[in-house]
């Protein structure tokens, strides 16, 4: 059984390991300055970070999310931007726990339920997402030919 808690400054080393593994999974390499800026934003509360901890308190996964204005609603939107769980824990409910924790945080904040994106080839995650959410059919576009944030590995 995992416990979901806020990620705080003492978690930096383990978060960095998971963050790096997340980048490897998506075949990107973010500049160190982006990683440092992301950690700073998480610690200042500009973005939010929750972690899935095992019985020893070790982070086994994380979720990052943020709130933003929404032209289709009177309340903020909740965007779940990053979700990563150690490969050994995939399919055990860890990802679901993290998403449900974000949904709970959004409800407490008076925001809409979270929305998120994943790559079309991420079959393992999509099996979970298809059970707990719905894909409304929108297609994402990026201006130009660049990829968001990073360079391929």
Secondary structure, 3 states (H helix, E strand, C coil): CCEEEECCHHHHHHHHHHHHHHHHHCCEECCHHHHHHHHHHHHHCCCEEEEEECCCCCEEEEEEEEEECCCCCCCCEEEEEEEEECHHHCCCCHHHHHHHHHHHHHHHHCCCCEEECCCCCCHHHHHHHHHHCCCCCCCCCCCCCCCCCCEEC
